[in-house]
Amino acid sequence: MRGTGRTPDTLLGLAHEGLREAAATTSPSRRYALAHLAALRAAAAVLSCRAHSRERSRPTSAWVLLARVAPELSEWAQFFAAGAEKRAVAEAGIAGAVTPREADDLLRDAQSFLQVIETTLLARAG
């Protein structure tokens, strides 16, 4: 994450932008995919602060790495990891991959997750 040049603030900004875009779209698949991606960007903000290069020496899921470097977020990491495959299907545009209810629920969950991330990062900074 450190090599991307993206700061935690930039990543959080992208997460907020993604949630706004997700809330504005009428396509359940797109809303689901955008909300999941926003959550991933929020996780990346934590990883950019806490992950060390030795922890990133081999490819691994951001969700697995998040649970490792921020154990207090492990339940969130498991939750979003479980939805990664569905996000891929939704991004592929497969009709009926996601119901409107699933998309709305994930959007709310991603919004809550982003609030938790911001609180977590503020607590560490202060």
N, C-alpha and C positions, 0 to 999 in steps of 0.2 A: 504494500500500500504506500509506503513512503516514497517509492520510486515513481509513483504516478504524478507527483507534484500537486495533488489535491489535498487541501487542508481539511481538518474536521469541519470547519465552518462552511467551506465550499461544498463538501459532501452533504451536510445537513441542509444547506440551501437547495441542492439538487433533490434531496428527499422531499422537502416541502413543495417544490415545484412539481415533482411527480405526483404527489398526493392531490394537489390542486387540479392537475390534468386528469387524474383518475376520477376525481369527483365530478368533473365536467363532462366526461364521456358517457354516451348512452349505451355503448357496447359492453355487455358484462365481461366478455373475454378480455377486452382491452383494459377495462377498469381493474380486473383482477391482476393482469400482468403488470400494469403500472403501479398498483399498490404494492405488489410483491417486490418490484424493482426499487421502489422508494424505501421499503424496509431494508433491502440489501444495502442501499446507499447509507442508511443510518447505521447499520452494522459496520460498514466500512469506515465510518467516522470513528467508531470506538477502536477498530483494529488499527487505524492510522496512529492512534495515541498509544496503544498498549502492545501491539504485536512487535516482536523483535525479529530481526532478519533470520535468526536461527530457527524461529518457529515457522518461517515461510520458505524454508529451504526446498521443500517439495510441494507440488500442487496439492491443495486440499480445499474442501468446501469452506467458504467464508463462515458458514453457520457452525461447522465443526471448530474452526479456529476461534470464533467468537465465544463459544462455550468454554474453550480452553483458557483464553486470556481474560475473560470476564465471566467467571462462574455464576455470578448473580444474574446473568442474562441467559443462562443455559436453557431454561424453559421456553423462553422466546425463540432461541436458536433452534430448538427441536421443533417448535411449532412451524416456523417459517421453512425449515429444511423439509418438513413433511409436505409443504405446498409447492416445492420447487418443480417437481415433475408436472403438476397441474399448470403452473405458470408457463412452462415450456410448451405444453399443448395449447394453452390459450394464446401464446405468442405466435404459434404456427397458424392460428386462425381457424382451427377446427371447430365447426359449428356445434353448439351444445356442450362444449367442453366445460363451461362454467355457467351456473345459473345466476340470474340477477341477485338472488339472496346471497350466494357464495361470494360474489363480487362485492356486494355491499358490506358483508361481514368482514371480509379481508381488508377492505378500505378502512373500516373503523379500527380493526386490530392494528393495522399499520400506523394509523394516526396515534393510537395509544403507545405503540412501540417507540415511535419517534419522540413522544413526550418523555418516555422513560429514558431514552438515550440522552436527550438534552439535559435532563435532571442529573443523570449519571456523570456526564461530562462536566457539568457545572460544579458538581460536588467534588470532583477530582481536581478541578482548576482552583477551587477556592480553598 
